[in-house]
Amino acid sequence: MVFPVSAALLDALVLSVVAKEDTYGYKITQEIREAMEMSESTLYPVLRRLMKNEYLASYDQEYIGRNRRYYKITEKGIEQLKIYRDEWLVYKEKIDSLITEPSDEEVNQ
């Protein structure tokens, strides 16, 4: 993707993925990759920041003889995700109004 991605957008994406279900780092990365490029090395600082801000909590669970760290969204994280979603709608609408192609009616005026 040619557009830069902000820390706030990464936070919103991770919170959105984790809000669907408790999950682990690799799976979060794979879901976000459906929309944009993201490496696991980019993800872990985001997870640490979200945990520091108490938007996420973690727990370990055994998986095939190893512990796997799972992340879950907190009440504070749900509140922050709602703010991100509201802000995204406003931002998206403003960008769309500038960047999308004009309709045939607009061109013929």
QUICORGI-V914652 format. One record per residue. RES is the residue in one small letter. OMEGA is omega in degrees with one decimal (none if undefined). D_LAST is the distance of its C-alpha to the last C-alpha in whole Angstrom. Layout:
<<RES & OMEGA & D_LAST> <RES & OMEGA & D_LAST>>
This chain:
<<m & -177.0 & 34> <v & -178.6 & 32> <f & 178.5 & 32> <p & -178.9 & 34> <v & -178.4 & 36> <s & 176.0 & 37> <a & -179.8 & 41> <a & 178.8 & 39> <l & 176.9 & 37> <l & 177.8 & 40> <d & -179.1 & 42> <a & 179.8 & 39> <l & -179.3 & 40> <v & 178.8 & 43> <l & 178.5 & 44> <s & 179.7 & 41> <v & -176.7 & 43> <v & 178.8 & 47> <a & 179.8 & 46> <k & 179.7 & 46> <e & 172.4 & 49> <d & -176.5 & 52> <t & -175.8 & 52> <y & -171.0 & 53> <g & -176.9 & 51> <y & -179.0 & 51> <k & 176.4 & 49> <i & 179.9 & 47> <t & -178.5 & 46> <q & 179.6 & 45> <e & 180.0 & 43> <i & 178.3 & 41> <r & 175.3 & 41> <e & -179.3 & 39> <a & -175.9 & 36> <m & 177.3 & 37> <e & 176.8 & 40> <m & 178.0 & 43> <s & 176.8 & 46> <e & 179.1 & 49> <s & 174.5 & 50> <t & -174.8 & 47> <l & -170.1 & 47> <y & 172.6 & 51> <p & 177.2 & 50> <v & 178.4 & 47> <l & 179.0 & 50> <r & 179.6 & 52> <r & -179.9 & 50> <l & 177.3 & 49> <m & 178.2 & 52> <k & 179.0 & 53> <n & 179.0 & 51> <e & 175.0 & 52> <y & 177.3 & 49> <l & 169.9 & 51> <a & 179.7 & 55> <s & 173.6 & 57> <y & 178.9 & 60> <d & 178.3 & 61> <q & -179.2 & 62> <e & 177.4 & 64> <y & -178.9 & 63> <i & 174.4 & 65> <g & 178.8 & 68> <r & 173.7 & 65> <n & 175.8 & 64> <r & 179.5 & 60> <r & 177.7 & 58> <y & 178.8 & 56> <y & 176.6 & 53> <k & -179.0 & 52> <i & 178.3 & 50> <t & 175.8 & 51> <e & 178.2 & 50> <k & 177.4 & 49> <g & 177.6 & 47> <i & 177.6 & 45> <e & -180.0 & 44> <q & 178.8 & 43> <l & 177.3 & 41> <k & 177.2 & 39> <i & 178.6 & 38> <y & -178.4 & 37> <r & 177.7 & 35> <d & 179.4 & 33> <e & -179.6 & 32> <w & -179.5 & 31> <l & 178.5 & 29> <v & -179.1 & 27> <y & -178.5 & 27> <k & -179.9 & 26> <e & 179.7 & 23> <k & 179.9 & 22> <i & 179.3 & 22> <d & -178.3 & 20> <s & 179.8 & 17> <l & -166.8 & 18> <i & -177.5 & 19> <t & -179.3 & 17> <e & 178.4 & 14> <p & 177.5 & 11> <s & 177.4 & 10> <d & 179.4 & 9> <e & -178.8 & 6> <e & -179.1 & 5> <v & -175.9 & 6> <n & -179.4 & 4> <q & none & 0>>
